[in-house]
Amino acid sequence: MVSRYFKRILAAAVLFLAAVGQNVGAVAFCNPLSGDCTGANGKGLDALITGIMNFLFGLALVVCPALMVWGGFLIATAAGEEAKVKSGRQIITYSIIGLVVIALSNVIKAVILDIANS
């Protein structure tokens, strides 16, 4: 019963973020040989990646705390069942790991772009 409501809340959050999330807008890719950037005022792959990362960060800010609450709920209602406690701990652990990865995404992007541009 609770999982049905949790799924509805999660679906509503995803649809809300998709509706009001960062608008990536038109993206033009630059010609590496001529340096010509036509279209979208010179926006390139960096703008596309930044827009996607901003959307995922906003999504993670909604989903990760909800998963932490869900994991805590599983632990609290385990009634001594070791499988439910283990499942709740895994959910909390993986949501924290996901939140840290999303938080470090700008650093990861900068490192990848530095490697690609060298």
PENOR-V717386 format. One record per residue. N is the residue number from 0. RES is the residue in one letter. SS is DSSP state (helix for helix, strand for strand, loop for the rest). Layout:
n=[N/N]
res=[RES/RES]
ss=[SS/SS]
//
This chain:
n=[0/1/2/3/4/5/6/7/8/9/10/11/12/13/14/15/16/17/18/19/20/21/22/23/24/25/26/27/28/29/30/31/32/33/34/35/36/37/38/39/40/41/42/43/44/45/46/47/48/49/50/51/52/53/54/55/56/57/58/59/60/61/62/63/64/65/66/67/68/69/70/71/72/73/74/75/76/77/78/79/80/81/82/83/84/85/86/87/88/89/90/91/92/93/94/95/96/97/98/99/100/101/102/103/104/105/106/107/108/109/110/111/112/113/114/115/116/117]
res=[M/V/S/R/Y/F/K/R/I/L/A/A/A/V/L/F/L/A/A/V/G/Q/N/V/G/A/V/A/F/C/N/P/L/S/G/D/C/T/G/A/N/G/K/G/L/D/A/L/I/T/G/I/M/N/F/L/F/G/L/A/L/V/V/C/P/A/L/M/V/W/G/G/F/L/I/A/T/A/A/G/E/E/A/K/V/K/S/G/R/Q/I/I/T/Y/S/I/I/G/L/V/V/I/A/L/S/N/V/I/K/A/V/I/L/D/I/A/N/S]
ss=[loop/helix/helix/helix/helix/helix/helix/helix/helix/helix/helix/helix/helix/helix/helix/helix/helix/helix/helix/helix/loop/loop/loop/loop/loop/loop/loop/loop/loop/loop/loop/loop/loop/loop/loop/loop/loop/loop/loop/helix/helix/helix/loop/loop/helix/helix/helix/helix/helix/helix/helix/helix/helix/helix/helix/helix/helix/helix/helix/helix/helix/helix/helix/helix/helix/helix/helix/helix/helix/helix/helix/helix/helix/helix/helix/helix/loop/loop/loop/loop/loop/helix/helix/helix/helix/helix/helix/helix/helix/helix/helix/helix/helix/helix/helix/helix/helix/helix/helix/helix/helix/helix/helix/loop/helix/helix/helix/helix/helix/helix/helix/helix/helix/helix/helix/helix/helix/loop]
//
